[in-house]
Every structure is written in structure tokens, then in C-alpha cells.
Amino acid sequence: MPKNVQFVVDTEGNRKAVILPVEEYEEMMEDLHMGRAARESKSEPRRSFEDVAKELRASGEIDV
């Protein structure tokens, strides 16, 4: 756990909320989004890297 995380506690000392730097929050939200996108696309058809690269070369989007 990062050192700069703070907790909001109740009168009994139970953790009720967390305060963290915006950068860490944004990274965490991006990770959650990427995980959700991966789960949702799991059943979609797959294409090989070679096929995608070939298509991008043919359309002029990449030149490698």
C-alpha cells in the first residue's frame, strides 16, 4: 500500500473512507476500466497480430 494513503476513521477507529493522491486514483480507475473491457470482450472473435499488422500496412496506417 502506498505511503501517502490516508484513512478517515469513525470515533471507534474503524476505517470508513480513504484519501489517496489523484494520480493513484486515476491509475486505479484505468485498471478497473481495462479489466472490465477485457472481461466484456472475452467472447469476441480474435485476430492474430500478423493479420492486424498486414491490414494496417495495406491501409497505410503503419509502415513497419
Sequence and secondary structure as in RCSB ss.txt:
>XXXX:A:sequence
MPKNVQFVVDTEGNRKAVILPVEEYEEMMEDLHMGRAARESKSEPRRSFEDVAKELRASGEIDV
>XXXX:A:secstr
  TT EEEE TT  EEEEE  HHHHHHHHHHHHHHHHHHHTTTS    HHHHHHHHHHTTS   
